[in-house]
Each structure stands twice: as structure tokens, then as C-alpha cells.
């Protein structure tokens, strides 16, 4: 078959869903059957659940960034850039490349797995002064920033400044926020021992969430166990509370408290990538409304999955919980990636597609050290057994043997030798906050996408 006539499969996003889809397509399709292209700003798959351990220095950044170019056997063409719009009528994806060129990439089949971005609200000063925990750069930057606060507090002669640099606020009582607060509290707890001029009692971590419970998915017992672990460490937990406004050196809570701090970490949930809004299609709370087959109704060859898609949860539907959609978790994204690849292949070959069905296998929460809470297959675990399960799950979910070796080595070295509390110098440059890392203002409107396509923008390939 002539190369030009091969069907073009375009996958957008290199997260759990996108990479899982691409790898399965490569294994099950011959090179003559289709041309596979992947659009991603970075040529690696980020293992997001371990980001808090990068921020706390337990793991190196490279250990959870799984290269997409390492293997020579993969044939997928990688376009370094970000998809900023999709014209469903013309079957064209508009891409901003890393050289800032905007190009049109035509497709026959498109798999939308652009993931999510940090959910923010119209809170004065939030995007200007808060850090996120969604990207590798943010995790590495936060580590530098936290250690810098200890250095700057140690050097300061002003008690008020010193107090503000040694208070830290994390917003979000889900898995990301809880693990971030837990891991970074251990970092400062261990690091302050190397600062004889600093009073350890001045270091204060705050974990707040507008919800009435911490990680409600864990259930009451495990949720309370996690809170007890954090409170014993001195972390102040405030529920039913959020941020009213944020400034450069203080944060005001909605209950009226004003906390002097130079560190506000925002992890209060995620929303689907702004790319989804460019399609002009039906959404469910911002996520693209798709069928159980993960295809878009009324559109030929359009699939969506992961955080950006509202995939019906057939496992819950079977229990009578109609209308439920799969939560935006790595567990679902990994399995959806394989399932959507099978459906793309079935569509390509004129076969029947299958609905996505997966029962949640449980939850794991790593609180650092030997502390953890886990609920594998409904079994509640605490402490070291839970930690073994949590790390065992993450280790087994890493896609490559090299990544597994790096992570295991990092865990072992950290357990034996501890941390060196080294910062890499990011703080020597201008301050960067949440809005500087996720580029949410880069996307086009549906009208701009249409105009660009009709205007005959440059084509990639």
C-alpha cells in the first residue's frame, strides 16, 4: 500500500492515556495499515502520582519522566508541540510547535488525550502568587523554593520575615494535596536540623480544603487515619476552608485567618484541557461527552479518553449508578488507552467496537517515610503494609525497566542515606508561579480554529 494512502491516526497527548494508546497501536497494527503521529510538548510520559516525591527530593525528576524516544523499534512520528485547536468538519488539528509555528495536521482518526490542567477560581492573587503541582517543572521548582525559604529565613534578621518564610500553605485535600503536604513537611522537618540558627517550632504546614473530609474516596476510617498521621507531624488541617485572597507574603483564608507565608501550593482539583473547548462539542463539566466506546457521537473517527473525556462508568452502571463517569485517575487512563486503541483498530478494519469497562482496583496514598494508607481491592491498610502496597503499585505501573530501576535505586538511596537538601538554582531567576507553567492562554477559540483552517495555514508532515 502506498504510504500516502495509509490512514492517518493522530494521538494528542503523551500522558497515561495517550502513550498507552500509541504503544498498543504500534504493537497491533502493521506499518502498512496506518501512519501514527503523536503530538506532545515533551517527548516523555510523566508518571504524575510520584510528583510529590520529586518535590520532596525522594526521587530525581528524570526517574519519573519516561522517554518516548528511548526505544528504536517504535515507529510513531512525534510532533514536539501542543494541539491548540481541532476542526472536526475538516478533520484538521491545529498545532503550535516548539518553534512557535502554527501548523495544520490533517487526520483520518484522532484520539484526544490532552489530559487536564490545574483548576483555578477567580480568587484575587491566586495565579500570580500560587504554585501548582501538575508538571515536572513545577515539582522541581517547588523543591528549590522550599529549600530557599530555609536559606533565606536563616539569613534574615527580621523575625516577621523569618516567620513568613517558614509557614507553608497547601490548598486541596485530595490525593495530590495530601501527599504534597506530607512529603514536603518531611523535607523541611529533616532539613531544618542542618540549620542550627532556625527554631524548628517556627516551621508550620497548613493543609486546607473546602470539602468536609480529607480524601473522602478512602472512606471514614482511612481518611481519619491519614489525618491523624499528618496532625501528629504538626500539619494544621482545616476543612471547610479555602483561600479568600493571596498576596506575595500572606494568604487570607475564607474563615478570616491571615497566614504570613511566601509559599502557597494550589492542588484543588483539575479541569479538562482547554483544547476540548475548541471543538464546539457537548461536554460534561468541561469534559468531552463520549460514548462507552470512547468515540464522539455524530463524528466519524473521533475518540477521547482520560481526564479530558467523560467516559461512562459501565462498572457503576451495572450496580445501578446510572450517569456516573470514570474519575480522572491514572488507573482509568492507562486502561482506557489500551481499550481506545483496540476500538480505533476495530473501526479501521470494519469490526465492532467494545465499550470500556473497568472496576476500580483500589487507592493508595503515600505519606512519606513509612506512613501510608491504602485500600487495595477494598482491604484497608495503614502504616508500613500500606506503604509497601503503595510503592509496589507505583513501581509495577512504571512502563519501562529503566524507570523501575531508577525509582527503586532512588528509594533505596533515600532510605539509607537521606537527602542532601541541595537546590539547583531556579530561584536565581525571576519568580515563577502557577500561571507560568501550564500555558492555558495558548489555545484558540472555535472561530479562530475555523478561520485558520479555512485560511490554508501551513501543513505539517
C-alpha positions as CSV (number, residue, x, y, z in Angstrom):
1,X,0.0,0.0,0.0
2,X,1.3,3.4,-0.9
3,X,2.5,5.4,2.1
4,X,0.4,8.5,1.1
5,X,-2.8,6.5,1.1
6,X,-2.3,5.0,4.6
7,X,-5.0,6.1,7.1
8,X,-3.5,8.8,9.4
9,X,-4.1,8.2,13.2
10,X,-3.3,11.3,15.3
11,X,-2.9,11.0,19.0
12,X,-2.9,14.2,21.1
13,X,-1.2,13.9,24.5
14,X,1.5,11.8,26.0
15,X,0.1,11.0,29.4
16,X,-1.1,7.6,30.6
17,X,-3.9,7.5,28.1
18,X,-2.1,8.8,25.0
19,X,1.0,6.7,25.5
20,X,-0.9,3.6,26.3
21,X,-2.9,4.1,23.1
22,X,0.1,4.7,20.9
23,X,2.1,1.7,22.2
24,X,-0.9,-0.6,21.6
25,X,-1.4,0.7,18.1
26,X,2.2,0.1,17.3
27,X,2.0,-3.5,18.5
28,X,-1.2,-4.4,16.9
29,X,-1.1,-2.5,13.6
30,X,1.4,-3.2,10.8
31,X,3.3,-0.3,9.3
32,X,1.3,-0.7,6.1
33,X,-2.1,-0.4,7.8
34,X,-1.7,3.1,9.3
35,X,0.5,6.1,9.9
36,X,0.7,7.0,13.6
37,X,1.5,10.5,14.9
38,X,1.8,11.8,18.4
39,X,1.5,15.4,19.4
40,X,3.2,16.3,22.7
41,X,5.2,19.3,24.1
42,X,7.7,17.0,25.7
43,X,9.0,13.6,24.4
44,X,8.3,11.8,27.7
45,X,5.5,10.3,29.7
46,X,5.3,11.8,33.1
47,X,4.3,9.4,36.0
48,X,2.2,12.0,37.8
49,X,1.4,10.2,41.0
50,X,5.0,10.4,42.1
51,X,5.4,14.2,41.6
52,X,5.2,14.9,45.3
53,X,8.3,12.6,45.8
54,X,10.2,14.7,43.2
55,X,9.2,17.9,45.0
56,X,10.5,16.4,48.3
57,X,13.7,15.1,46.8
58,X,13.0,11.4,47.3
59,X,13.1,10.9,43.5
60,X,15.0,12.7,40.8
61,X,13.0,14.3,38.1
62,X,14.4,12.1,35.4
63,X,13.3,8.9,37.2
64,X,9.6,9.6,36.5
65,X,10.0,11.1,33.0
66,X,9.8,8.1,30.8
67,X,11.4,8.9,27.4
68,X,9.4,8.3,24.3
69,X,12.5,8.2,22.1
70,X,14.5,5.6,24.0
71,X,13.4,2.6,22.0
72,X,14.5,2.2,18.4
73,X,11.6,-0.1,17.5
74,X,8.8,2.4,17.8
75,X,7.7,4.0,14.6
76,X,5.4,6.7,15.7
77,X,6.2,10.2,14.4
78,X,6.4,12.7,17.3
79,X,5.5,16.3,16.7
80,X,7.0,18.4,19.5
81,X,4.3,21.0,20.3
82,X,0.9,21.4,21.6
83,X,-2.5,21.0,20.0
84,X,-4.4,24.3,20.3
85,X,-7.5,23.6,18.3
86,X,-9.4,20.9,16.4
87,X,-11.7,21.4,13.4
88,X,-13.9,18.4,13.3
89,X,-15.5,19.3,10.0
90,X,-12.2,19.5,8.1
91,X,-10.5,16.8,10.2
92,X,-7.6,19.0,11.0
93,X,-5.7,19.5,14.3
94,X,-4.1,22.9,14.7
95,X,-0.7,22.7,16.4
96,X,1.7,25.2,17.9
97,X,5.1,23.7,17.5
98,X,8.0,24.3,19.9
99,X,9.4,26.8,17.4
100,X,6.1,28.8,17.8
101,X,4.9,28.0,14.3
102,X,1.2,27.2,13.9
103,X,0.6,24.3,11.5
104,X,-2.4,22.2,10.4
105,X,-2.1,18.4,10.9
106,X,-4.8,16.5,8.9
107,X,-6.0,13.2,10.2
108,X,-8.4,10.3,9.4
109,X,-8.7,9.2,13.1
110,X,-7.9,11.4,16.1
111,X,-7.5,10.2,19.7
112,X,-7.9,13.2,22.1
113,X,-5.9,12.5,25.3
114,X,-4.7,16.1,26.2
115,X,-5.2,15.5,29.9
116,X,-6.1,18.2,32.3
117,X,-4.8,21.5,33.8
118,X,-5.0,22.8,37.3
119,X,-8.4,24.1,38.2
120,X,-8.4,27.7,39.5
121,X,-11.0,30.1,40.6
122,X,-11.4,33.9,40.4
123,X,-9.5,34.4,43.7
124,X,-7.6,37.7,43.9
125,X,-3.8,37.0,43.6
126,X,-4.1,33.2,43.1
127,X,-2.5,32.7,39.7
128,X,0.1,35.4,40.5
129,X,1.3,34.0,43.8
130,X,0.4,30.3,43.9
131,X,2.5,27.3,42.8
132,X,0.9,24.3,41.0
133,X,1.8,20.6,41.2
134,X,0.9,19.4,37.8
135,X,4.2,19.4,35.8
136,X,7.7,18.1,36.3
137,X,9.0,21.7,36.2
138,X,6.6,22.8,38.9
139,X,7.7,19.9,41.2
140,X,11.4,20.7,40.7
141,X,10.8,24.4,41.2
142,X,8.8,23.9,44.4
143,X,11.7,21.9,45.9
144,X,14.1,24.7,45.1
145,X,11.7,27.2,46.5
146,X,11.1,25.4,49.8
147,X,14.8,24.9,50.5
148,X,15.3,28.5,49.5
149,X,12.9,29.6,52.2
150,X,15.0,27.9,54.8
151,X,18.2,29.6,53.5
152,X,16.5,33.0,53.4
153,X,15.0,32.6,56.8
154,X,18.4,31.6,58.2
155,X,19.9,34.7,56.7
156,X,17.1,37.1,57.7
157,X,17.4,39.4,60.7
158,X,13.7,40.3,60.6
159,X,11.6,38.0,62.9
160,X,8.4,38.7,60.8
161,X,10.1,37.8,57.6
162,X,11.6,34.7,59.1
163,X,8.1,33.6,60.3
164,X,6.5,34.1,56.9
165,X,9.2,32.1,55.1
166,X,8.8,29.2,57.5
167,X,5.0,28.9,57.0
168,X,3.7,26.8,54.1
169,X,0.1,26.5,52.8
170,X,-1.2,23.7,50.6
171,X,-4.8,24.0,49.2
172,X,-6.5,20.8,48.3
173,X,-7.3,17.8,50.4
174,X,-7.3,15.2,47.6
175,X,-4.5,12.8,46.9
176,X,-2.2,15.3,45.3
177,X,-2.6,17.9,48.0
178,X,-2.3,15.5,50.9
179,X,0.7,13.7,49.5
180,X,2.4,17.0,48.6
181,X,1.9,18.4,52.1
182,X,3.0,15.1,53.7
183,X,6.2,14.7,51.6
184,X,7.3,18.4,51.8
185,X,6.7,18.5,55.6
186,X,9.1,15.6,55.9
187,X,11.6,17.5,53.8
188,X,11.5,20.6,56.0
189,X,11.4,18.6,59.2
190,X,14.7,16.8,58.2
191,X,16.3,19.8,56.5
192,X,15.9,22.2,59.5
193,X,18.2,20.0,61.5
194,X,21.0,21.4,59.3
195,X,20.1,25.0,60.2
196,X,21.2,25.5,63.9
197,X,20.0,29.1,63.9
198,X,16.4,28.2,63.0
199,X,13.8,27.2,65.6
200,X,12.1,24.1,64.2
201,X,9.0,25.2,66.1
202,X,8.6,28.1,63.6
203,X,8.0,25.7,60.7
204,X,4.3,25.3,60.1
205,X,2.5,23.5,57.4
206,X,-1.2,24.2,56.7
207,X,-3.4,21.8,54.6
208,X,-6.8,23.3,53.8
209,X,-9.8,22.1,51.7
210,X,-13.3,23.4,51.2
211,X,-14.6,19.8,51.5
212,X,-15.7,18.5,54.9
213,X,-13.5,15.4,54.6
214,X,-9.9,14.6,53.6
215,X,-9.8,12.2,50.6
216,X,-13.4,11.1,51.0
217,X,-12.9,8.2,48.5
218,X,-10.8,6.4,51.1
219,X,-13.8,6.1,53.5
220,X,-14.1,7.5,57.0
221,X,-11.7,5.1,58.8
222,X,-8.7,5.5,56.4
223,X,-9.4,9.2,56.0
224,X,-9.2,9.7,59.8
225,X,-6.0,7.6,59.9
226,X,-4.4,9.9,57.3
227,X,-5.4,13.0,59.3
228,X,-4.0,11.5,62.5
229,X,-0.6,10.9,60.8
230,X,-0.5,14.4,59.4
231,X,-1.6,16.0,62.7
232,X,1.0,14.1,64.7
233,X,3.6,15.6,62.4
234,X,2.3,19.1,63.2
235,X,0.4,19.7,60.0
236,X,-2.5,22.0,60.7
237,X,-5.6,20.6,58.8
238,X,-8.5,23.0,58.1
239,X,-11.6,21.6,56.4
240,X,-14.5,23.6,55.0
241,X,-12.0,26.4,54.4
242,X,-10.4,27.8,51.2
243,X,-8.5,30.9,50.1
244,X,-10.1,34.3,50.0
245,X,-7.1,36.1,48.5
246,X,-3.4,35.6,48.1
247,X,-0.5,38.1,48.3
248,X,3.3,37.9,47.9
249,X,3.8,37.4,51.7
250,X,0.5,36.4,53.2
251,X,-2.7,34.4,52.4
252,X,-6.2,35.1,53.7
253,X,-8.4,32.1,54.4
254,X,-12.2,32.3,53.9
255,X,-12.6,31.9,57.7
256,X,-10.8,35.3,58.2
257,X,-7.4,34.0,59.3
258,X,-4.4,35.7,57.7
259,X,-1.3,33.5,57.5
260,X,2.0,35.1,56.7
261,X,3.6,32.9,54.1
262,X,5.8,33.0,50.9
263,X,4.6,29.5,49.8
264,X,1.1,28.8,48.6
265,X,0.7,25.5,46.7
266,X,-2.6,25.1,44.9
267,X,-3.8,21.5,44.2
268,X,-7.5,22.0,44.4
269,X,-8.5,19.7,41.5
270,X,-8.2,19.7,37.8
271,X,-10.2,20.5,34.7
272,X,-10.1,19.2,31.2
273,X,-7.5,20.7,28.8
274,X,-8.7,23.9,27.2
275,X,-8.3,22.1,23.9
276,X,-11.7,20.4,24.4
277,X,-13.5,23.8,24.3
278,X,-12.1,24.4,20.8
279,X,-14.2,21.5,19.4
280,X,-17.6,23.1,20.0
281,X,-18.9,19.7,21.0
282,X,-21.1,18.7,24.0
283,X,-19.3,18.5,27.4
284,X,-20.0,17.2,30.8
285,X,-18.4,19.5,33.4
286,X,-15.9,20.6,30.9
287,X,-15.0,17.0,29.8
288,X,-15.9,15.8,26.3
289,X,-19.1,13.8,26.2
290,X,-18.3,10.4,24.6
291,X,-19.9,7.0,24.4
292,X,-18.8,3.9,26.3
293,X,-16.7,3.1,23.2
294,X,-14.9,6.4,23.8
295,X,-16.0,7.8,20.5
296,X,-17.7,11.2,19.9
297,X,-21.3,10.8,18.8
298,X,-22.0,12.1,15.3
299,X,-18.4,12.3,14.4
300,X,-16.5,9.7,12.4
301,X,-13.1,8.7,13.7
302,X,-13.0,11.0,16.8
303,X,-12.1,9.4,20.1
304,X,-11.4,10.9,23.5
305,X,-10.4,9.5,26.9
306,X,-8.6,10.2,30.1
307,X,-9.0,13.4,32.1
308,X,-10.4,15.2,29.1
309,X,-13.3,12.9,28.4
310,X,-16.5,12.0,30.4
311,X,-16.3,8.2,29.7
312,X,-19.4,6.5,31.1
313,X,-18.5,4.2,34.1
314,X,-20.1,0.9,33.0
315,X,-19.0,-0.8,36.1
316,X,-21.0,1.5,38.3
317,X,-23.9,1.5,35.8
318,X,-24.1,-2.3,36.3
319,X,-24.7,-1.6,40.0
320,X,-27.5,0.8,39.3
321,X,-25.5,4.0,39.5
322,X,-26.6,5.4,36.2
323,X,-25.0,8.6,34.8
324,X,-21.6,8.0,36.5
325,X,-18.4,8.8,34.6
326,X,-14.9,7.4,35.2
327,X,-12.9,9.6,37.6
328,X,-9.8,11.3,36.2
329,X,-7.3,8.8,37.6
330,X,-4.1,7.2,36.2
331,X,-5.7,3.8,36.8
332,X,-8.5,4.5,34.4
333,X,-6.4,6.4,31.9
334,X,-3.9,3.6,31.4
335,X,-6.7,1.1,30.7
336,X,-8.6,3.4,28.6
337,X,-5.5,4.0,26.4
338,X,-5.4,0.3,25.5
339,X,-9.2,0.0,25.1
340,X,-9.4,3.0,22.8
341,X,-6.5,1.7,20.6
342,X,-8.5,-1.5,20.2
343,X,-11.5,0.4,19.1
344,X,-9.6,2.6,16.7
345,X,-8.2,-0.6,15.1
346,X,-11.7,-2.2,15.0
347,X,-13.0,0.9,13.3
348,X,-10.1,0.9,10.8
349,X,-10.8,-2.8,10.0
350,X,-14.6,-2.5,9.9
351,X,-15.1,-4.6,13.0
352,X,-17.3,-4.0,16.1
353,X,-16.0,-1.7,18.9
354,X,-16.2,-2.7,22.6
355,X,-17.3,-0.5,25.5
356,X,-14.8,0.4,28.2
357,X,-15.5,-1.4,31.5
358,X,-13.1,-1.4,34.4
359,X,-13.7,-1.9,38.1
360,X,-11.6,0.3,40.3
361,X,-8.8,-1.8,41.9
362,X,-8.4,0.5,45.0
363,X,-6.5,3.5,46.2
364,X,-3.0,4.2,47.6
365,X,-1.7,7.2,49.4
366,X,2.0,7.6,50.2
367,X,2.5,9.9,53.1
368,X,6.3,9.6,53.1
369,X,8.7,7.6,55.3
370,X,6.9,4.5,56.5
371,X,3.5,6.3,56.6
372,X,0.7,5.4,54.1
373,X,-2.9,4.4,53.8
374,X,-4.1,2.1,51.1
375,X,-7.2,0.3,50.1
376,X,-6.4,-2.4,47.5
377,X,-9.4,-4.4,46.4
378,X,-11.4,-2.9,49.4
379,X,-8.8,-4.0,52.0
380,X,-7.9,-1.2,54.4
381,X,-4.2,-0.9,55.3
382,X,-2.2,1.5,57.3
383,X,1.5,2.2,58.1
384,X,4.3,0.0,56.6
385,X,2.0,-2.6,55.0
386,X,0.1,0.2,53.2
387,X,3.4,1.8,52.2
388,X,4.6,-1.5,50.7
389,X,1.4,-1.7,48.7
390,X,1.6,1.9,47.6
391,X,5.1,1.8,46.4
392,X,4.7,-1.7,44.9
393,X,1.7,-0.5,42.9
394,X,3.6,2.6,41.6
395,X,6.7,0.6,40.8
396,X,4.8,-2.0,38.8
397,X,2.9,0.7,36.9
398,X,6.1,2.3,35.6
399,X,6.2,1.5,31.9
400,X,9.9,0.7,31.4
401,X,12.6,-1.3,33.1
402,X,14.9,1.7,33.2
403,X,12.3,3.8,35.0
404,X,11.7,1.0,37.5
405,X,15.5,0.6,38.1
406,X,15.9,4.4,38.7
407,X,12.9,4.7,41.0
408,X,14.0,1.7,43.1
409,X,17.5,3.0,43.3
410,X,16.3,6.4,44.4
411,X,14.0,4.9,47.1
412,X,16.8,2.7,48.4
413,X,19.4,5.5,48.4
414,X,17.0,7.9,50.1
415,X,16.1,5.4,52.8
416,X,19.7,4.6,53.5
417,X,21.5,8.0,53.1
418,X,18.7,10.5,53.4
419,X,18.6,13.9,51.5
420,X,21.4,16.3,50.7
421,X,18.9,19.3,50.6
422,X,20.5,20.7,47.5
423,X,18.8,23.3,45.4
424,X,19.6,23.7,41.8
425,X,19.4,27.5,41.4
426,X,16.0,28.1,39.9
427,X,15.5,30.8,42.5
428,X,18.3,32.8,41.0
429,X,15.9,33.6,38.1
430,X,12.7,35.6,38.2
431,X,9.9,34.1,40.4
432,X,7.6,31.7,38.5
433,X,4.1,30.8,39.6
434,X,1.2,28.6,38.6
435,X,0.3,30.7,35.5
436,X,3.8,30.4,34.2
437,X,3.9,26.6,33.8
438,X,0.7,25.4,32.2
439,X,0.2,27.8,29.2
440,X,-3.6,27.9,29.5
441,X,-3.8,31.1,27.4
442,X,-2.3,29.4,24.3
443,X,-5.5,27.9,22.9
444,X,-7.6,29.2,20.1
445,X,-11.4,29.7,20.1
446,X,-13.5,27.5,17.8
447,X,-13.9,30.5,15.5
448,X,-10.1,31.1,15.3
449,X,-9.6,27.4,14.6
450,X,-12.1,27.5,11.7
451,X,-10.5,30.7,10.3
452,X,-7.0,29.3,10.5
453,X,-8.0,26.1,8.7
454,X,-10.0,27.9,6.0
455,X,-7.1,30.3,5.6
456,X,-4.9,27.5,4.5
457,X,-2.4,27.6,7.4
458,X,0.8,25.7,6.8
459,X,0.5,21.9,6.9
460,X,2.8,19.6,8.9
461,X,4.4,16.5,7.6
